Amino acid sequence: MLTVVIASYYYGHLAAHCIESILSQTVQPAKILFVDDGVGDCKHLPAVYPEVEYTLREKNLGTVDNFQDMLMKVDTEYTMFIGADNWLRSDAVETLLKQDTDIVTYHIMVTGEHKMGHRDAKLPDVMRQGDVYWRWEGHHGSMMYRTSIGQEAGYVAHEQFAVGNAACEDWALWDRMLALGATVSNVPEPLLYYRRHRENFIDCKI
């Protein structure tokens, strides 16, 4: 029912952790697709994790074109993108697939070296077991969504909020899916560990 797309851009040193977190899910996704957008630091992964399907680009496409290309490769009912520097709680897929809406969002645990510099100043820093618990019910880059609606909406740079390297493509996708009548539910649990680290290169303001 679900394809998880792992996207890497200079995250080759962290990607194995992300892959392991998906392979160890209590319910496995139907497919795991991995894409390195032209950096070349993930060439070791196919030998270690041959069950994952790889797209290792020779040239960088940029976030929007890269994500759109990967989205159009998905043929399962649902899709979820995750940065290769992040990871999922072990029951995340099982929990998300219990929902029956077009889009499923959920809370996030912000972790890593720079967790206290997280982008969202409007939400209080609620600490839980040493990390920042981000209670958020809107869009984010790793929301799960119905593939057919996502493919109809498409990844584009946000017309209002895209600045520099921050295309805010997930926000644009969210807006476009809602405009198509997508239904939304939220799981009030932190299912994603969002790693803030020294190699983060974009930070879309919400």
C-alpha positions as CSV (number, residue, x, y, z in Angstrom):
1,M,0.0,0.0,0.0
2,L,2.9,2.4,0.7
3,T,6.1,3.4,-1.0
4,V,8.7,5.2,1.1
5,V,11.0,7.4,-0.9
6,I,14.3,8.2,0.8
7,A,15.9,11.3,-0.6
8,S,19.6,12.1,-0.1
9,Y,21.7,15.2,-0.8
10,Y,25.1,15.0,1.0
11,Y,23.5,12.6,3.5
12,G,25.4,9.5,2.5
13,H,27.1,9.3,5.9
14,L,23.6,9.1,7.6
15,A,21.5,7.2,5.0
16,A,22.1,3.7,6.4
17,H,20.4,4.7,9.7
18,C,17.3,5.9,7.8
19,I,17.2,2.7,5.7
20,E,17.5,0.5,8.8
21,S,14.7,2.3,10.5
22,I,12.4,1.5,7.6
23,L,13.5,-2.1,7.2
24,S,12.8,-2.6,10.9
25,Q,9.2,-1.4,10.7
26,T,6.6,-3.5,12.4
27,V,4.7,-3.4,9.1
28,Q,6.9,-3.2,6.0
29,P,6.1,-0.7,3.2
30,A,5.5,-2.3,-0.2
31,K,8.5,-0.6,-1.7
32,I,11.5,1.5,-0.6
33,L,12.9,3.8,-3.3
34,F,16.2,5.6,-2.6
35,V,17.5,8.6,-4.6
36,D,20.9,10.4,-4.4
37,D,20.5,13.6,-6.3
38,G,23.9,13.8,-8.0
39,V,26.3,13.8,-5.1
40,G,27.8,10.3,-5.4
41,D,28.2,9.6,-1.7
42,C,25.7,6.7,-1.6
43,K,27.3,4.2,-4.0
44,H,28.1,1.9,-1.1
45,L,24.4,1.3,-0.2
46,P,23.2,-1.1,-2.9
47,A,25.7,-3.7,-1.8
48,V,24.5,-3.4,1.8
49,Y,20.8,-3.1,1.2
50,P,20.0,-4.8,-2.1
51,E,16.2,-4.9,-1.3
52,V,16.0,-1.2,-1.8
53,E,15.5,0.2,-5.3
54,Y,18.1,2.9,-6.2
55,T,18.2,6.0,-8.4
56,L,21.8,7.3,-8.2
57,R,21.8,10.4,-10.4
58,E,24.9,11.5,-12.2
59,K,23.7,15.1,-12.3
60,N,21.8,17.1,-9.7
61,L,18.2,17.9,-10.6
62,G,17.4,20.1,-7.7
63,T,14.7,19.3,-5.1
64,V,11.6,20.0,-7.1
65,D,12.5,18.0,-10.3
66,N,14.1,15.3,-8.2
67,F,11.0,14.8,-6.0
68,Q,8.6,15.0,-9.0
69,D,10.6,12.4,-10.9
70,M,10.6,10.0,-7.9
71,L,6.9,10.6,-7.2
72,M,6.0,9.6,-10.8
73,K,7.8,6.2,-10.2
74,V,5.4,5.3,-7.4
75,D,2.6,2.8,-8.2
76,T,1.3,2.1,-4.7
77,E,-1.8,3.6,-3.1
78,Y,0.2,5.8,-0.7
79,T,3.5,7.7,-0.9
80,M,5.8,9.1,1.8
81,F,9.1,10.9,1.3
82,I,11.8,11.0,4.0
83,G,15.2,12.7,4.1
84,A,18.0,10.3,4.3
85,D,19.3,12.1,7.4
86,N,16.1,11.4,9.3
87,W,14.4,8.2,10.6
88,L,11.1,6.7,11.5
89,R,9.8,5.3,14.8
90,S,9.6,1.5,14.4
91,D,5.8,1.5,14.3
92,A,5.4,4.5,12.0
93,V,4.2,2.7,8.9
94,E,1.8,0.5,10.8
95,T,0.3,3.5,12.6
96,L,0.0,5.6,9.4
97,L,-1.7,2.8,7.4
98,K,-4.5,2.6,10.0
99,Q,-5.7,6.0,8.7
100,D,-8.0,6.2,5.7
101,T,-7.7,9.9,4.6
102,D,-5.9,11.2,1.5
103,I,-3.2,12.9,3.6
104,V,-1.9,11.8,7.0
105,T,0.3,14.1,9.1
106,Y,1.8,13.4,12.5
107,H,4.0,14.9,15.1
108,I,7.8,15.1,14.9
109,M,10.7,14.7,17.3
110,V,13.4,17.2,16.5
111,T,16.8,15.7,17.3
112,G,20.5,16.0,16.4
113,E,23.3,18.4,17.1
114,H,21.4,21.6,16.2
115,K,17.9,20.6,17.5
116,M,17.6,23.8,19.5
117,G,18.0,25.8,16.4
118,H,14.9,24.3,14.8
119,R,13.2,26.6,12.3
120,D,9.8,27.0,13.9
121,A,9.8,29.9,16.4
122,K,6.0,29.9,16.8
123,L,5.9,26.6,18.6
124,P,7.2,26.3,22.2
125,D,10.2,24.0,22.6
126,V,8.6,21.1,24.5
127,M,11.4,18.8,25.6
128,R,10.9,15.1,25.8
129,Q,13.7,12.7,26.7
130,G,16.3,15.2,25.5
131,D,14.7,16.1,22.2
132,V,12.3,18.8,21.0
133,Y,8.8,17.5,20.6
134,W,7.2,19.3,17.6
135,R,3.4,19.1,17.9
136,W,2.3,20.0,14.4
137,E,-0.9,19.2,12.5
138,G,-0.1,20.9,9.1
139,H,2.0,19.9,6.2
140,H,5.6,18.6,6.4
141,G,8.0,16.9,4.0
142,S,7.3,13.4,5.3
143,M,3.5,13.5,5.4
144,M,1.9,10.3,3.9
145,Y,-0.5,11.0,1.0
146,R,-2.6,9.2,-1.6
147,T,-0.3,8.8,-4.6
148,S,-3.0,9.5,-7.2
149,I,-3.8,12.9,-5.7
150,G,-0.1,13.7,-5.1
151,Q,0.7,12.9,-8.7
152,E,-2.2,15.1,-9.9
153,A,-1.0,18.0,-7.7
154,G,2.7,17.6,-8.4
155,Y,5.8,18.9,-6.7
156,V,6.5,22.6,-7.6
157,A,8.3,25.5,-5.9
158,H,5.9,27.4,-3.7
159,E,4.8,30.6,-5.4
160,Q,4.8,32.6,-2.2
161,F,7.4,31.2,0.1
162,A,10.2,29.7,-2.0
163,V,13.4,31.5,-1.3
164,G,16.9,30.5,-2.5
165,N,17.5,26.8,-1.9
166,A,14.2,26.5,0.0
167,A,11.6,25.6,-2.7
168,C,9.0,24.7,0.0
169,E,7.8,22.0,-2.4
170,D,6.1,20.0,0.3
171,W,4.1,23.1,1.3
172,A,3.1,23.6,-2.4
173,L,2.1,20.0,-2.7
174,W,0.0,20.3,0.4
175,D,-1.8,23.4,-0.9
176,R,-2.4,21.8,-4.3
177,M,-3.7,18.6,-2.8
178,L,-6.1,20.5,-0.5
179,A,-7.3,22.5,-3.6
180,L,-8.2,19.1,-5.2
181,G,-10.3,18.2,-2.2
182,A,-7.9,15.9,-0.3
183,T,-9.0,14.8,3.1
184,V,-6.6,15.1,6.1
185,S,-6.1,13.3,9.4
186,N,-3.4,13.8,12.0
187,V,-1.8,11.2,14.3
188,P,-0.9,13.0,17.5
189,E,2.3,11.1,18.1
190,P,6.0,11.8,17.1
191,L,6.6,9.2,14.3
192,L,9.5,10.9,12.6
193,Y,12.9,11.8,14.1
194,Y,14.0,14.9,12.2
195,R,17.7,15.3,12.5
196,R,19.1,18.9,12.7
197,H,22.8,18.6,11.9
198,R,25.7,20.5,10.4
199,E,25.0,19.2,6.9
200,N,21.4,20.6,6.7
201,F,21.3,22.9,3.7
202,I,17.8,24.2,3.5
203,D,15.3,25.4,6.0
204,C,11.9,26.4,4.7
205,K,10.2,28.9,7.0
206,I,6.7,27.9,8.1
